[in-house]
Amino acid sequence: MTTVFEFELPKGFVDKMGVVHKKGKMRLATAGDEIAATRDPRVLSNPSYLTIVILANVITELEGVDVIVPNTVERFFTADLLYKFG
């Protein structure tokens, strides 16, 4: 069973230097990922933040980005969040 998938964001993440990052890899989310995310204080105060926290946990690589954290995913364009990963 394949549990890691490559993806390419339609618009891409633009870093602070203006560089666009589109290609990455992500693993399948688990029930544990969702349970852990529901305990995150940001999700408790704003349930719509759930997607951000889960994506930050399951995206394992984004070309040229050292660490993917929720703040990184917050800066994705809406078109990229709506994109069907995998």
C-alpha positions as CSV (number, residue, x, y, z in Angstrom):
1,M,0.0,0.0,0.0
2,T,1.3,3.4,-0.9
3,T,1.2,5.8,2.0
4,V,3.3,8.7,0.6
5,F,2.2,10.7,-2.4
6,E,3.9,13.4,-4.5
7,F,1.9,16.5,-5.3
8,E,2.2,19.8,-7.1
9,L,0.3,22.8,-5.8
10,P,-1.6,24.8,-8.5
11,K,-0.4,28.2,-7.2
12,G,2.4,27.3,-4.8
13,F,3.7,28.5,-1.5
14,V,5.5,31.9,-1.7
15,D,8.2,32.2,0.9
16,K,9.4,35.5,2.4
17,M,12.0,35.9,-0.3
18,G,9.3,35.6,-3.0
19,V,10.3,32.1,-4.1
20,V,7.4,29.8,-5.2
21,H,7.4,26.2,-3.9
22,K,5.0,23.8,-5.6
23,K,6.3,20.2,-5.5
24,G,6.1,18.2,-2.3
25,K,5.3,14.9,-0.7
26,M,2.7,14.0,1.9
27,R,1.8,10.9,3.8
28,L,-1.7,9.6,4.4
29,A,-3.4,11.2,7.4
30,T,-4.3,8.8,10.3
31,A,-7.0,8.9,12.9
32,G,-4.2,9.9,15.3
33,D,-3.4,12.9,13.2
34,E,-7.0,14.1,13.4
35,I,-7.3,13.4,17.2
36,A,-4.1,15.2,17.9
37,A,-5.2,18.2,15.8
38,T,-8.5,18.5,17.7
39,R,-6.5,19.0,20.9
40,D,-4.5,21.9,19.4
41,P,-5.5,25.2,21.1
42,R,-5.8,26.9,17.7
43,V,-8.4,24.3,16.6
44,L,-10.2,24.6,19.9
45,S,-10.7,28.3,19.4
46,N,-11.3,28.1,15.7
47,P,-12.5,24.6,14.3
48,S,-11.8,25.7,10.7
49,Y,-8.1,25.6,11.6
50,L,-8.2,21.8,11.8
51,T,-7.3,21.4,8.1
52,I,-4.2,23.7,8.6
53,V,-2.9,21.6,11.5
54,I,-3.5,18.3,9.8
55,L,-1.8,19.4,6.6
56,A,1.2,20.8,8.5
57,N,1.6,17.3,10.1
58,V,1.2,15.2,7.0
59,I,3.1,17.2,4.4
60,T,6.6,15.7,4.7
61,E,8.4,17.7,2.1
62,L,7.9,20.9,0.2
63,E,10.7,21.8,-2.3
64,G,13.1,24.2,-0.7
65,V,11.2,24.5,2.6
66,D,13.1,23.2,5.6
67,V,10.2,22.7,8.0
68,I,6.4,22.7,7.4
69,V,4.5,24.2,10.3
70,P,0.9,25.5,10.5
71,N,2.2,29.0,9.8
72,T,3.5,27.7,6.4
73,V,0.2,26.2,5.5
74,E,-1.7,29.3,6.6
75,R,0.2,31.1,3.8
76,F,-1.0,28.7,1.1
77,F,-3.4,30.3,-1.4
78,T,-7.0,29.2,-1.2
79,A,-6.7,27.4,-4.5
80,D,-3.9,25.3,-3.0
81,L,-6.0,24.4,0.1
82,L,-8.9,23.4,-2.2
83,Y,-6.6,21.2,-4.3
84,K,-7.2,17.5,-4.0
85,F,-3.9,16.2,-2.7
86,G,-2.9,12.7,-4.0
